[in-house]
């Protein structure tokens, strides 16, 4: 591992004698023949020395050493002398020229004693790397570079789905330092990749630092780390780690942690947001897909104008295909390059058809795109990935439970927590994306294609999973072999009538028909679907009835009829004894729930905004019989029913979404404090419930909507809804309080329950008499949105400077109203109403 090599080239005695015998000028002519011979011998010896020296220099250069300039100059002089001697011998010049050349040879040989022959090559501060096109990513690159140069930023993480351009951004950072001056002593790029051992990372770094001998491979990790640490001592470094899959301990590698004092930097790319947390980054940035305009620019660049101009219809087809890449740079690059050689409109039309029907069949998809995305999928611990690409989180978890992917038989809460944990893993791995205040999920279409490709056994069994979402279909597609179909999604089409009678659909487990224009379903459509577990018919407003053969769905566990025109439940619903989830929300024509009491396995019943007349008999005879019910949503328009509901503790416990709409004030005026019954004979006056409540009485209630209910003078009962996340109260001319201090004191005494600990959204609109939400400041640790509109008498909010800390609270109110608010103190005003 030394840095220098010495060499000595002696002049032998024979040549010295030859030189002496050539000193006499008078002997030029007389000894011409002898001098020529001597010159030839001396020249050959010089060439031998030259060859020996070149051999040794080459060996040192293979070890990463660099020859000295003095050595190179000597070699060049030998080459010149050799050429001149050859010319002289060819011309057979006479004595003086021969003698002169012998002297020059002798002089050159005497200078061949080199103490140092080679030295370690000084490494450039930044290695030149391949630069990828940055179409559409310039702004992101500038943002990353600007953030990285801030003094307080030591570690920066770039995360995003595979193929989104993370490595491209990292290469731009490297290029920025290569192309411009900087005060880093060394910039080091390391591709880490999955399952790579720390020793191999250290060897890459040692080579970058100029220590590249084979013996390093046999040295222990600790010694390598010590050598790297020694070489970097006192130096300012920039470490670029590409494609890491888990935490990289840079101190184990040999790097000091980046601090404000040493001004070192670490930048890494990863597919998992979770890795950013594990690496304790100062800044994390998500690398997202390109916007449509930028995506088209990149695709057009890859295809090339020559191809685009080869047919007048190709540009239009190219735009359609570019849109099917959905902004993913990997797909835009690969598909664009593939299409660059297609110069007929027929080829472009075929490509468009293939990408629409089953994208995995496209020529480059299985070789260059899907395997990269699959690498992210394979890294997940739970194989729970499915084809949903725009869905509410809770609905996705319900699908999983009912499909049997998650075991929900023993403890539904634990099953739901498991589902949310899986969703979190998928989101952090950038295989799912959150939007709309994180309650909804989206899936990138290329990831969706990857999921279909994997579930269809890498495309070998694509008939098993039929997905024709948003294709504009007017009928159920023709299926060659229904017996192999396991899942079918026809959501978002134009299907009005289903006349098909699929035979042998015994493997079909999931059927999505929501968001169509269904009017009718043939009587024999469900006849053979004996293994169907999930059926979604929601958002088909013209669908008024179901066929009788729905009774054949004996294994069905999930049935969604929300937002349909269904008028009565089919008689055959009594046979669905394994049904655990029934969604009848927004069924404005539904008149009855007769038969629902037979669904003894039912755990979820959703009746929000359903027009079912919830009279006392229904509550007693139908709902009360559902002993396994764990989740209920309701819209109540009858105060008497509300009173009855409060006496069925099991229903109240599991009510998750409660809507009170236009409760008739003259029928009964309700002022609820807790859930005990009213004294008999007092129905004509406000109910005063004085018993101490169970603090978990409304334990599942998460959303409450109260509109135009003058019968509720206050909402103190919400004190005992610990899971409440959304509260919307609208239209009242009488309600003065949300929470009544007097009533709380009568129940809790001095041991006050702190309300609204999970509340995320609070909306108060058109409450013309309300004066108080709560009598003092509340912590609101989860509150993200507060809306106050048309509440003229409300002058003080239950906030102080510590309320909703870290929630990013959005306060939606008119500026004129905010000016008149009586804030807790100046700090509170400055926080929520800065001037």
C-alpha atoms as one frame of an Amber mdcrd trajectory, in Angstrom:
protein
   0.000   0.000   0.000   3.035   2.220  -0.471   3.036   5.283  -2.643   6.571
   5.370  -4.226   8.893   3.041  -6.208  12.685   3.504  -6.728  14.773   2.250
  -9.687  18.432   2.538 -10.732  19.751   2.038 -14.308  23.625   1.711 -14.216
  26.088   2.414 -17.102  28.354  -0.547 -17.578  32.134  -0.568 -17.962  32.098
  -1.453 -21.636  30.228   1.677 -22.621  32.595   3.790 -20.525  35.537   2.388
 -22.430  33.764   3.028 -25.734  33.196   6.627 -24.682  36.904   7.112 -23.831
  38.081   5.786 -27.103  35.906   8.325 -28.932  37.403  11.400 -27.214  40.129
  11.973 -29.718  38.943  14.160 -32.585  41.766  12.914 -34.799  40.390   9.411
 -34.707  37.046  10.347 -36.337  37.850   9.024 -39.789  40.341   6.337 -38.784
  37.978   4.660 -36.274  34.697   5.230 -38.089  33.800   1.566 -38.390  34.629
   0.956 -34.750  32.547   3.937 -33.632  29.540   2.837 -35.581  29.688  -0.586
 -33.983  30.022   0.959 -30.556  27.008   3.212 -31.269  24.889   0.256 -32.277
  25.799  -1.685 -29.129  25.189   1.265 -26.833  21.850   1.998 -28.494  20.667
  -1.589 -28.076  21.601  -1.511 -24.384  19.685   1.749 -24.006  16.621   0.165
 -25.632  16.886  -2.793 -23.255  16.937  -0.422 -20.303  13.972   1.386 -21.761
  11.979  -1.851 -22.140  12.759  -2.993 -18.594  11.683   0.363 -17.227   8.431
   0.332 -19.192   7.555  -3.127 -17.836   7.998  -2.022 -14.261   6.121   1.243
 -14.766   3.190  -0.634 -16.310   2.962  -2.926 -13.285   2.790   0.061 -10.962
   0.214   1.800 -13.109  -2.065  -1.279 -12.927  -2.057  -0.776  -9.162  -3.396
   2.726  -9.583  -0.035   4.527  -9.491   0.894   7.293 -11.940   4.295   7.578
 -13.668   6.410  10.631 -12.854   6.992  13.337 -15.401  10.781  12.827 -15.197
  10.363   9.170 -16.111   8.167  10.033 -19.058  10.609  12.683 -20.224  13.499
  10.173 -20.112  11.470   7.656 -22.122  10.653  10.319 -24.691  14.333  11.208
 -24.995  15.200   7.546 -25.561  12.646   7.400 -28.353  14.140  10.507 -29.951
  17.710   9.209 -29.699  16.687   5.841 -31.140  15.111   7.540 -34.113  18.131
   9.701 -34.679  20.567   6.779 -34.381  18.554   4.823 -36.905  18.684   7.711
 -39.308  22.416   8.093 -38.735  23.132   4.438 -39.269  20.988   4.386 -42.369
  22.866   7.354 -43.779  26.101   6.018 -42.359  27.296   9.473 -41.358  30.901
   9.938 -40.571  32.805  10.067 -37.347  31.870  13.418 -35.891  28.142  12.821
 -35.960  28.636   9.253 -34.717  30.836  10.409 -31.862  28.375  13.142 -30.942
  25.488  10.705 -30.735  27.506   8.279 -28.618  28.086  11.107 -26.189  24.370
  11.945 -26.073  23.511   8.297 -25.490  26.042   8.082 -22.695  24.691  11.241
 -21.095  21.106  10.014 -21.284  22.036   6.666 -19.742  23.736   8.381 -16.877
  20.449  10.083 -15.919  18.503   6.820 -15.657  18.934   6.444 -11.881  15.383
   7.254 -10.523  14.891   7.222  -6.770  11.108   7.715  -7.152   9.478   6.299
 -10.233   5.674   6.631  -9.531   3.277   8.347  -7.120  -0.364   7.849  -6.041
  -2.802   9.414  -8.470  -4.623  12.328  -6.787  -8.377  11.683  -6.976 -10.671
  14.306  -8.411 -13.048  15.812  -5.864 -16.060  14.702  -7.885 -16.370  11.723
 -10.218 -17.999  12.311 -13.577 -21.125  10.194 -13.939 -23.676   9.544 -16.647
 -26.149  12.418 -16.802 -29.795  11.554 -17.338 -32.196  13.968 -19.037 -33.978
  16.159 -16.501 -37.038  17.094 -18.516 -39.667  18.338 -16.081 -37.416  17.917
 -13.042 -35.384  21.137 -13.134 -37.471  22.880 -10.484 -37.265  19.854  -8.182
 -33.491  19.619  -8.691 -33.085  23.287  -7.783 -35.267  22.835  -4.710 -33.195
  19.862  -3.553 -29.885  21.654  -4.139 -31.076  24.814  -2.383 -32.257  22.887
   0.652 -29.079  20.824   0.772 -26.906  23.926   0.942 -28.644  25.249   4.051
 -26.382  25.101   7.100 -28.891  23.285   9.283 -29.397  20.483   6.741 -26.967
  17.603   7.150 -29.004  14.652   5.855 -31.563  14.851   3.048 -33.740  11.969
   1.862 -35.430  11.645  -1.541 -38.222   9.067  -1.594 -40.646   7.953  -4.272
 -41.901   4.983  -6.260 -39.561   3.027  -8.505 -38.855   4.709 -11.839 -39.960
   8.174 -10.729 -36.555   9.811 -11.229 -34.788   9.724  -7.857 -31.461   8.589
  -9.330 -31.775  11.278 -11.997 -32.055  13.926  -9.302 -29.106  12.494  -7.413
 -27.005  12.503 -10.592 -27.891  16.177 -11.041 -26.585  16.935  -7.561 -23.358
  15.112  -8.398 -23.092  16.978 -11.710 -23.633  20.323  -9.986 -20.499  19.739
  -7.929 -18.558  18.301 -10.878 -19.367  21.186 -13.177 -18.908  24.063 -10.739
 -16.482  24.964  -8.001 -17.270  23.833  -4.470 -15.594  23.651  -1.101 -16.120
  19.933  -0.500 -12.905  17.929  -0.240 -14.525  14.871  -1.780 -17.925  13.888
  -3.218 -18.593  10.131  -3.049 -21.346   8.257  -4.905 -22.323   4.764  -3.775
 -25.103   2.565  -5.160 -26.244   0.605  -2.109 -29.200  -1.497  -3.350 -31.104
  -4.144  -1.447 -29.251  -6.697   0.717 -25.835  -5.136   0.003 -23.409  -5.741
   2.860 -21.593  -2.915   4.576 -18.188  -4.376   3.629 -18.914  -4.040  -0.087
 -20.007  -0.433   0.457 -16.727   0.215   2.262 -14.730  -1.333  -0.608 -16.474
   0.958  -3.102 -15.572   3.956  -0.951 -11.957   2.816  -0.514 -11.589   2.540
  -4.285 -13.013   6.041  -4.610 -10.406   7.257  -2.110  -7.551   5.606  -4.066
  -7.064   2.455  -2.030  -7.927  -0.232  -4.526  -5.581  -3.157  -3.857  -6.993
  -6.686  -3.592  -5.876  -7.091   0.006  -8.709  -4.806   1.219 -11.203  -7.558
   0.412  -9.704  -9.703   3.154  -9.672  -7.012   5.849 -12.394  -6.826   8.507
 -15.176  -4.252   8.489 -13.780  -2.444  11.544 -10.343  -1.981   9.952 -11.866
  -0.701   6.729 -13.954   1.735   8.728 -10.903   2.955  10.617  -8.972   3.537
   7.371 -11.879   5.465   5.825 -12.244   7.518   9.006  -8.514   8.296   8.985
  -8.560   9.394   5.352 -11.604  11.619   5.886 -10.381  13.192   9.119 -10.722
  16.935   8.913 -12.207  16.760   5.438 -15.603  18.026   4.313 -17.408  15.266
   2.437 -20.608  14.877   0.416 -21.940  11.296   0.485 -24.507  10.351  -2.168
 -26.239   7.024  -1.444 -28.436   5.727  -4.240 -31.253   3.207  -3.793 -31.115
   2.342  -0.098 -33.768  -0.032   1.315 -33.080   0.250   5.017 -31.097   2.347
   7.446 -27.421   2.800   6.484 -25.158   3.357   9.484 -22.622   5.768   8.026
 -20.544   5.773  11.222 -20.004   2.021  10.858 -18.821   2.647   7.324 -16.281
   5.162   8.606 -17.966   8.532   8.042 -18.398  11.049  10.841 -22.022  12.124
  11.221 -22.808  15.338   9.329 -23.103  18.294  11.680 -23.333  22.045  11.445
 -19.687  22.199  12.573 -18.120  19.824  10.027 -20.520  20.977   7.259 -20.612
  17.485   5.747 -23.670  16.288   3.853 -25.478  12.993   3.195 -28.092  12.637
   0.443 -29.853   9.357  -0.311 -32.645   7.969  -2.472 -35.123   5.335  -1.341
 -38.486   3.869  -2.300 -39.695   3.955   1.286 -40.625   7.027   3.286 -40.035
   4.923   6.381 -36.306   4.821   5.603 -36.238   8.632   5.837 -37.447   8.358
   9.412 -34.944   5.610  10.205 -32.117   7.772   8.819 -33.290  10.736  10.938
 -33.178  13.120   8.021 -33.262  16.868   8.439 -35.292  17.182   5.239 -37.335
  14.602   3.320 -38.710  15.241  -0.162 -41.085  13.120  -2.185 -40.208  12.744
  -5.856 -43.518  12.690  -7.703 -44.528  11.837 -11.249 -44.365  14.504 -13.924
 -47.240  16.801 -14.780 -48.901  16.080 -18.122 -47.112  18.863 -20.053 -43.687
  17.857 -18.775 -44.462  14.185 -19.363 -45.288  14.930 -22.996 -42.012  16.823
 -23.445 -40.029  13.849 -22.167 -41.992  11.335 -24.236 -41.650  13.472 -27.376
 -37.903  13.768 -26.848 -37.582   9.982 -26.554 -39.719   9.241 -29.617 -38.054
  11.905 -31.753 -39.526  14.342 -34.257 -38.533  12.133 -37.191 -40.983   9.437
 -36.041 -43.664  11.866 -34.912 -43.661  13.545 -38.316 -43.719  10.290 -40.296
 -47.552  10.209 -40.312 -50.063  13.000 -39.607 -52.026  10.877 -37.082 -49.033
   9.667 -35.063 -48.747  12.812 -32.843 -52.324  12.317 -31.603 -51.702   8.619
 -30.911 -48.411   9.531 -29.216 -50.164  11.901 -26.817 -52.661   9.182 -25.872
 -49.854   6.687 -25.216 -47.893   9.289 -23.251 -50.949   9.845 -21.045 -51.045
   6.103 -20.329 -47.579   6.437 -18.771 -49.213   8.676 -16.138 -46.164  10.842
 -15.662 -43.823   8.031 -14.633 -40.398   8.891 -16.155 -39.374   5.227 -16.352
 -42.393   4.397 -18.506 -42.069   7.579 -20.579 -38.428   6.842 -21.339 -38.764
   3.129 -22.061 -42.024   3.236 -24.012 -40.891   6.369 -25.849 -37.658   4.699
 -26.971 -39.574   1.565 -27.977 -41.987   3.593 -30.110 -39.234   5.673 -31.718
 -38.796   3.025 -34.416 -42.534   2.661 -35.134 -43.368   4.845 -38.106 -46.764
   3.541 -39.227 -50.073   4.543 -37.711 -51.048   0.862 -37.503 -48.158   0.170
 -35.113 -49.129   3.127 -32.943 -52.795   2.075 -32.905 -51.811  -1.447 -31.863
 -49.629  -0.099 -29.060 -52.515   2.027 -27.857 -54.847  -0.990 -27.814 -52.364
  -3.172 -25.906 -51.651  -0.522 -23.278 -55.390  -0.084 -22.773 -56.366  -3.753
 -22.500 -53.480  -5.405 -20.639 -50.371  -3.221 -20.457 -48.142  -6.122 -19.411
 -48.395  -7.435 -22.983 -46.612  -4.362 -24.346 -43.213  -5.359 -25.724 -40.940
  -3.577 -23.239 -43.243  -3.673 -20.226 -42.289  -7.058 -18.770 -38.568  -6.608
 -19.409 -37.858  -3.045 -18.331 -40.759  -1.512 -16.393 -42.774  -4.023 -14.354
 -39.753  -5.808 -12.810 -38.524  -2.484 -11.387 -41.915  -1.799  -9.828 -42.193
  -5.422  -8.672 -38.936  -5.003  -6.745 -40.786  -2.604  -4.419 -43.688  -5.020
  -4.110 -41.417  -7.965  -3.287 -39.823  -6.001  -0.456 -43.121  -5.776   1.452
 -43.588  -8.055   4.451 -47.329  -8.519   3.848 -48.604  -9.742   0.495 -51.822
  -7.755   0.803 -51.486  -5.731  -2.350 -54.562  -5.555  -4.555 -55.865  -3.690
  -7.562 -57.718  -0.839  -5.870 -56.471   2.447  -7.222 -58.845   5.102  -5.840
 -60.640   4.241  -2.641 -61.392   5.273   0.909 -59.052   3.676   3.426 -61.807
   2.226   5.560 -63.547   0.736   2.540 -60.323  -0.927   1.422 -59.865  -2.476
   4.860 -63.472  -3.769   4.733 -62.744  -5.388   1.357 -59.705  -7.114   2.819
 -61.620  -8.387   5.841 -64.499  -9.717   3.756 -62.202 -11.311   1.170 -60.479
 -13.151   4.014 -57.150 -11.427   3.419 -57.346 -10.146   7.002 -58.897 -12.303
   9.705 -61.772 -10.289  11.150 -63.554 -13.111  12.951 -62.028 -12.713  16.388
 -61.475  -8.991  16.998 -62.681  -6.474  14.427 -60.725  -3.575  15.926 -57.488
  -5.538  15.713 -58.323  -6.567  12.157 -58.886  -2.930  11.177 -55.646  -1.880
  12.845 -53.867  -4.586  10.867 -55.430  -3.236   7.685 -54.321   0.311   8.424
 -50.828  -0.959   9.206 -50.725  -2.589   5.757 -51.937   0.639   4.140 -49.224
   2.559   5.964 -46.602   0.159   4.649 -47.889   0.532   1.082 -47.983   4.338
   1.363 -44.482   4.549   2.822 -43.282   2.273   0.017 -44.905   4.658  -2.507
 -47.152   1.914  -3.873 -50.230   3.815  -2.698 -50.699   7.580  -2.472 -52.766
   9.519   0.067 -54.991  12.437  -0.886 -58.032  14.370   0.349 -56.793  14.864
   3.920 -55.279  11.337   3.893 -58.653   9.547   4.157 -58.558   8.407   0.538
 -55.986   6.456  -1.424 -54.901   6.467  -5.033 -52.747   4.027  -6.944 -50.511
   5.026  -9.817 -51.733   3.293 -12.950 -48.326   1.765 -13.682 -48.295   0.304
 -10.170 -51.803  -0.975 -10.854 -50.575  -2.689 -14.015 -47.730  -4.199 -12.010
 -50.188  -5.497  -9.399 -52.355  -7.101 -12.071 -49.278  -8.607 -13.715 -48.131
 -10.137 -10.425 -51.526 -11.445  -9.338 -51.921 -12.994 -12.806 -48.716 -15.000
 -12.221 -46.537 -12.536 -14.144 -49.075 -12.385 -16.957 -49.445 -16.138 -17.423
 -52.980 -16.234 -15.987 -54.348 -12.854 -16.992 -57.812 -14.396 -17.588 -58.090
 -14.904 -13.817 -58.209 -11.167 -13.108 -60.449  -9.166 -15.440 -60.149  -5.414
 -14.894 -62.018  -3.168 -17.317 -62.375  -0.045 -15.228 -63.541   3.097 -17.005
 -63.523   1.508 -20.465 -66.911   2.900 -21.464 -68.351  -0.609 -21.743 -72.086
  -0.909 -22.433 -72.270  -4.609 -21.548 -70.433  -7.280 -19.587 -67.446  -8.366
 -21.721 -67.362 -11.804 -23.298 -65.337 -14.239 -21.190 -63.993 -17.386 -22.828
 -63.721 -19.412 -19.645 -65.603 -18.190 -16.572 -64.295 -21.117 -14.546 -60.835
 -19.496 -14.150 -62.047 -15.989 -13.270 -61.274 -15.071  -9.656 -61.809 -11.310
  -9.581 -63.636  -8.977 -11.945 -63.837  -5.184 -11.904 -66.202  -3.424 -14.316
 -66.622  -0.251 -12.274 -67.007   3.127 -13.917 -68.552   1.978 -17.210 -71.836
   2.600 -19.059 -73.484  -0.788 -18.457 -77.284  -0.515 -18.198 -78.488  -4.102
 -18.434 -76.819  -7.352 -17.485 -78.291 -10.185 -19.546 -75.373 -12.563 -19.166
 -75.739 -15.955 -17.529 -72.133 -16.883 -16.715 -71.770 -20.615 -16.233 -69.212
 -22.167 -13.907 -68.152 -19.018 -12.009 -67.284 -21.029  -8.922 -63.902 -19.340
  -8.432 -65.196 -15.773  -8.661 -64.593 -14.156  -5.267 -64.836 -10.412  -5.982
 -67.168  -8.541  -8.361 -67.133  -4.747  -8.747 -70.014  -3.201 -10.710 -70.228
   0.199  -8.997 -70.544   3.513 -10.845 -72.333   2.125 -13.875 -75.833   2.935
 -15.175 -77.433  -0.334 -14.177 -81.174  -0.648 -14.564 -81.593  -4.417 -14.334
 -79.694  -7.644 -13.673 -80.868 -10.913 -15.215 -82.436 -13.530 -12.954 -79.670
 -16.089 -13.534 -76.641 -13.820 -13.354 -75.682 -14.800  -9.793 -76.745 -18.431
 -10.086 -73.274 -20.001 -10.237 -71.369 -17.501  -8.066 -71.362 -19.720  -5.018
 -67.905 -18.568  -3.864 -68.506 -14.819  -4.263 -67.431 -12.929  -1.139 -67.472
  -9.277  -2.222 -70.205  -7.664  -4.362 -70.261  -3.896  -4.930 -73.263  -2.467
  -6.817 -73.061   1.048  -5.367 -73.728   4.285  -7.285 -76.223   2.746  -9.716
 -79.120   5.104  -9.056 -81.493   3.452 -11.550 -81.124  -0.016 -10.078 -84.403
  -0.556  -8.189 -84.347  -4.275  -7.452 -82.094  -7.309  -7.296 -82.766 -10.714
  -8.851 -84.090 -13.522  -6.669 -81.044 -15.684  -7.333 -79.004 -13.429  -5.057
 -79.943 -16.151  -2.568 -77.285 -18.315  -4.283 -74.530 -16.104  -2.878 -74.256
 -18.209   0.244 -70.621 -17.220   0.955 -71.137 -13.474   0.402 -69.633 -11.358
   3.162 -69.684  -7.844   1.677 -72.666  -6.248  -0.106 -72.655  -2.564  -1.051
 -75.957  -1.141  -2.322 -75.286   2.485  -1.370 -76.525   5.225  -3.703 -78.805
   2.846  -5.597 -82.522   3.147  -6.301 -83.269  -0.079  -4.448 -86.805  -0.001
  -3.022 -87.006  -3.224  -1.034 -84.480  -5.815  -0.017 -84.883  -9.018  -2.044
 -86.501 -11.970  -0.348 -83.352 -13.998  -1.001 -81.297 -11.775   1.283 -82.363
 -14.037   4.146 -80.050 -16.716   2.718 -76.948 -14.533   3.049 -76.191 -15.862
   6.497 -72.447 -15.194   6.213 -72.890 -11.527   5.319 -70.894  -9.339   7.689
 -70.992  -5.970   5.872 -74.140  -4.355   4.406 -74.000  -0.797   3.078 -77.380
   0.863   2.428 -76.285   4.500   2.724 -77.964   7.087   0.459 -80.735   4.651
  -0.546 -83.401   7.328  -0.800 -86.109   4.957  -2.100 -85.642   2.099   0.330
 -88.853   1.545   2.302 -88.102  -1.403   4.554 -85.431  -3.532   6.192 -87.611
  -6.609   6.451 -85.456  -9.712   6.507 -82.361  -8.082   7.931 -82.900  -9.715
  11.304 -81.902 -13.046   9.697 -78.383 -11.762   9.004 -77.033 -12.938  12.331
 -73.392 -12.651  11.228 -73.794  -8.975  10.326 -71.115  -6.801  11.899 -71.424
  -3.616   9.820 -74.739  -1.952   8.924 -74.605   1.441   7.212 -77.898   3.390
   7.000 -76.648   6.993   6.794 -78.972   9.106   4.610 -81.232   6.132   3.972
 -84.957   6.885   3.755 -85.977   3.861   5.787 -88.675   4.949   8.296 -86.941
   4.075  11.536 -90.069   3.574  13.627 -90.004   1.963  17.019 -90.958  -1.440
  15.693 -87.937  -1.523  13.365 -85.583  -0.558  16.140 -87.004  -3.211  18.434
 -87.543  -6.066  15.996 -84.823  -5.704  13.364 -81.804  -3.824  14.692 -81.940
  -5.161  18.217 -81.703  -8.747  16.966 -78.293  -8.155  15.353 -76.217  -9.378
  18.272 -72.890  -9.330  16.387 -73.274  -5.765  15.143 -70.127  -3.720  15.748
 -70.588  -0.714  13.480 -73.723   1.282  12.666 -74.351   4.516  10.756 -77.734
   6.249  11.041 -79.710   9.276   9.939 -82.539  10.117  12.345 -85.389  12.491
  11.607 -87.552  11.508  14.539 -86.724  12.593  18.070 -88.743   9.724  19.548
 -86.532   7.218  17.683 -83.473   9.000  19.052 -84.846   8.496  22.535 -85.470
   4.801  21.907 -82.017   4.382  20.405 -80.397   5.700  23.569 -81.980   2.847
  25.492 -80.467   0.146  23.274 -76.956   0.381  24.630 -75.415  -2.093  22.205
 -76.565  -0.016  19.226 -75.362   3.239  20.752 -71.999   1.700  21.527 -71.448
   0.713  17.905 -72.923   3.758  16.165 -70.096   5.291  14.167 -71.828   7.912
  12.026 -74.921   9.694  13.305 -76.900  12.259  11.356 -79.785  14.159  12.980
 -81.772  15.890  10.268 -84.738  18.208  10.902 -85.909  16.642  14.133 -89.364
  18.108  14.766 -89.113  20.579  17.650 -92.755  20.396  18.675 -92.768  16.629
  18.994 -90.189  16.520  21.770 -87.421  18.862  22.789 -84.271  16.898  23.641
 -81.484  18.240  25.788 -79.216  15.234  26.176 -76.569  14.963  28.820 -76.144
  11.207  28.870 -77.836   8.090  27.738 -80.311   7.197  30.434 -83.993   7.199
  29.678 -86.343  10.104  30.325 -88.787   9.961  33.199 -92.124   8.696  32.019
 -94.888  11.218  31.663 -92.548  14.081  30.805 -92.518  13.817  27.033 -93.872
  17.356  26.651 -90.924  19.079  28.254 -87.127  19.012  27.813 -85.569  15.727
  28.843 -83.212  16.169  31.783 -81.013  13.101  32.071 -79.253  13.226  35.369
 -77.621   9.805  35.753 -73.868   9.563  35.541 -72.934   8.239  32.076 -70.531
   5.541  31.118 -67.587   7.500  29.648 -67.439   5.003  26.762 -71.170   5.227
  26.076 -70.714   6.562  22.520 -67.369   4.843  22.200 -67.506   4.208  18.429
 -69.075   7.502  17.351 -66.657   9.220  14.993 -68.836  11.524  12.887 -71.885
  13.570  13.819 -73.955  15.785  11.505 -76.750  17.846  13.036 -78.842  19.978
  10.699 -81.868  22.077  11.624 -82.658  20.258  14.880 -84.160  22.811  17.255
 -85.102  19.963  19.577 -81.448  19.735  20.687 -80.772  22.785  22.879 -77.145
  21.734  23.438 -74.840  18.870  22.513 -73.338  18.073  25.888 -73.703  14.353
  25.236 -70.795  14.678  22.777 -68.530  14.987  25.829 -68.850  11.210  26.012
 -67.940  10.396  22.423 -64.178   9.808  22.817 -63.681   8.686  19.195 -65.351
  11.730  17.600 -63.318  13.026  14.636 -65.849  15.082  12.639 -68.615  17.353
  13.941 -70.835  19.445  11.715 -73.671  21.539  13.217 -75.836  23.656  10.945
 -78.910  25.879  11.157 -80.323  26.749  14.534 -82.012  29.862  15.942 -82.228
  28.598  19.531 -79.126  26.577  20.406 -76.905  28.690  22.679 -74.242  26.162
  23.699 -72.406  23.239  22.230 -71.248  21.907  25.599 -73.169  23.041  28.687
 -70.937  23.716  31.677 -73.830  23.395  34.114 -74.794  19.926  32.905 -71.225
  18.679  32.779 -70.671  19.793  36.372 -73.741  17.895  37.482 -72.365  14.694
  35.958 -68.581  14.938  36.252 -68.299  17.276  39.209 -64.737  18.496  39.513
 -63.346  15.505  37.573 -63.983  16.952  34.152 -63.668  14.842  31.041 -61.623
  16.640  28.368 -63.687  16.524  25.174 -62.704  16.438  21.516 -59.299  14.793
  21.954 -59.591  13.090  18.553 -61.605  15.781  16.785 -60.110  16.623  13.388
 -62.835  18.786  11.849 -65.336  21.135  13.511 -67.861  23.050  11.422 -70.445
  25.458  12.882 -72.667  27.140  10.284 -75.771  29.339  10.606 -76.029  29.012
  14.378 -77.547  32.399  15.092 -77.910  32.039  18.872 -74.821  30.051  19.836
 -72.590  31.879  22.316 -70.217  29.160  23.509 -68.522  26.016  22.237 -66.846
  25.298  25.580 -66.170  27.548  28.523 -62.365  27.311  28.486 -59.408  26.547
  26.218 -59.129  22.950  24.972 -55.977  21.183  23.712 -57.532  19.918  20.422
 -54.458  17.712  19.769 -55.836  16.441  16.418 -57.815  19.446  15.097 -56.939
  20.291  11.487 -59.986  22.255  10.315 -62.226  24.750  12.104 -65.046  26.483
  10.232 -67.162  29.243  11.783 -69.711  30.857   9.444 -72.723  32.987  10.332
 -72.472  32.616  14.106 -72.868  36.309  15.061 -73.139  35.837  18.858 -70.113
  33.564  19.148 -67.340  35.820  20.397 -64.857  33.469  22.022 -63.250  30.260
  20.814 -61.980  27.504  23.147 -58.403  28.069  22.022 -55.151  29.217  23.545
 -51.643  29.439  22.151 -51.041  25.735  22.890 -54.191  24.435  21.161 -53.862
  22.224  18.067 -50.071  22.337  18.250 -48.437  20.704  15.240 -51.767  20.039
  13.475 -51.510  22.719  10.818 -54.962  23.997  11.802 -56.908  25.785   9.071
 -59.309  28.402  10.488 -62.095  29.165   8.013 -63.963  32.308   9.058 -64.833
  35.762   7.761 -62.226  38.445   8.472 -64.867  40.788   9.869 -65.895  38.178
  12.446 -62.300  37.377  13.381 -61.639  41.043  14.211 -64.295  40.902  16.956
 -63.180  37.611  18.546 -62.144  37.825  22.202 -58.887  35.856  22.191 -57.531
  34.141  25.282 -54.411  36.319  25.151 -52.200  38.124  22.667 -50.155  34.988
  21.934 -53.332  33.127  20.929 -54.411  35.982  18.676 -51.027  36.135  16.993
 -51.100  32.416  16.342 -54.591  32.060  14.918 -55.212  35.551  13.562 -51.886
  37.059  12.511 -52.156  40.565  11.076
